Amino acid sequence: MIRRRDDTCGDRPVQIIEADLIRLRTKEGMRVAKAKGRLRGKQPKLNPRQEAHLVALLKSGEYSTAEIGELFGVARSTVYRAIGRDKRQATSTTIRGRPDALIRQYPRRRPGATRPM
């Protein structure tokens, strides 16, 4: 049977039902892939060793971020993200000489806010 554009199934057009079926099949396929361990996101451009080398080169002061990006074949934004990850890793291990596990995180208050009673 050839369906026309104005065919409906109840009060929903056939195209909407078909789109829902495609969406359900896609979600089911992703669920199966994740269970098998095959569903991964985008892979990083640099492995941890390359990232450490990149940061070391930048800290040496011999190269600019653009030059390092060109050297490694990545964009400058990737270089900046690697630098940010390195800084976060360095500061997360200790703050004021204390291990991270001993530091309690308190929410910051707005300036001028009063304390709850």
C-alpha positions in Angstrom: 0.0 0.0 0.0 1.3 3.4 -0.9 0.9 6.0 1.8 0.1 9.5 1.1 1.4 12.5 3.0 -2.0 13.1 4.7 -2.4 9.5 5.9 -2.7 9.3 9.7 -2.6 6.7 12.3 -5.1 7.9 14.8 -4.3 11.5 15.2 -0.5 11.3 14.5 0.9 11.4 11.0 2.8 8.3 9.8 6.1 10.2 9.5 6.0 11.1 13.2 5.5 7.4 14.2 8.3 6.3 11.9 10.6 8.9 13.4 9.8 7.6 16.9 10.5 4.1 15.8 13.9 5.1 14.4 14.7 7.0 17.6 13.8 4.0 19.8 15.9 1.6 17.6 18.9 4.0 17.8 18.6 4.3 21.6 18.4 0.5 21.9 21.4 0.0 19.7 23.4 2.5 21.8 22.4 0.7 25.0 23.6 -2.6 23.6 26.9 -1.0 22.4 27.4 0.6 25.8 26.8 -2.8 27.6 29.4 -4.4 25.3 31.9 -1.6 26.1 32.0 -0.3 22.5 30.3 3.0 23.0 33.0 5.7 23.4 33.1 9.4 22.9 35.5 11.3 20.8 39.1 10.1 21.3 41.6 12.6 22.6 44.1 14.1 20.1 47.0 13.7 22.4 47.8 10.8 24.7 48.9 11.6 28.3 52.6 11.3 27.4 52.3 13.7 24.5 50.3 16.1 26.7 53.0 16.1 29.4 55.7 16.7 26.7 53.6 19.6 25.3 53.3 21.2 28.7 57.0 20.8 29.4 57.9 22.4 26.1 55.6 25.4 26.8 57.0 25.8 30.4 60.6 25.8 28.9 59.6 29.0 27.1 61.2 28.0 23.8 58.0 27.8 21.9 54.7 29.7 21.7 51.3 28.0 21.9 50.8 28.4 18.2 54.2 26.8 17.5 53.5 23.9 19.9 50.1 23.3 18.3 51.8 23.2 14.9 54.5 20.9 16.2 51.9 18.4 17.6 49.4 18.9 14.8 46.6 20.2 17.0 44.8 23.6 17.3 45.9 26.2 19.8 42.7 25.5 21.8 43.8 22.0 22.3 47.1 23.3 23.7 45.3 25.6 26.1 43.1 22.8 27.3 46.1 20.6 28.0 47.7 23.5 30.0 44.4 23.9 31.9 44.3 20.2 32.7 47.9 20.3 33.9 47.1 23.3 36.2 44.0 21.6 37.6 45.9 18.4 38.3 48.7 20.3 40.0 46.4 22.3 42.3 44.0 19.4 43.0 46.7 17.3 44.7 47.4 19.8 47.4 46.1 23.1 48.5 48.1 25.0 51.1 50.2 21.9 51.7 47.2 19.7 52.7 46.0 16.7 50.8 42.8 17.2 48.9 40.9 14.7 51.1 41.3 17.0 54.2 39.9 20.1 52.6 36.2 20.8 53.0 34.5 22.6 50.2 32.2 25.4 51.4 29.9 27.2 49.0 31.0 30.7 48.3 28.7 33.5 49.5 27.9 36.6 47.6 29.5 39.8 48.9 27.2 41.5 51.3 25.1 38.4 51.9 24.1 37.7 55.5 24.6 34.4 57.2 21.6 32.2 57.8 20.5 32.1 61.4 
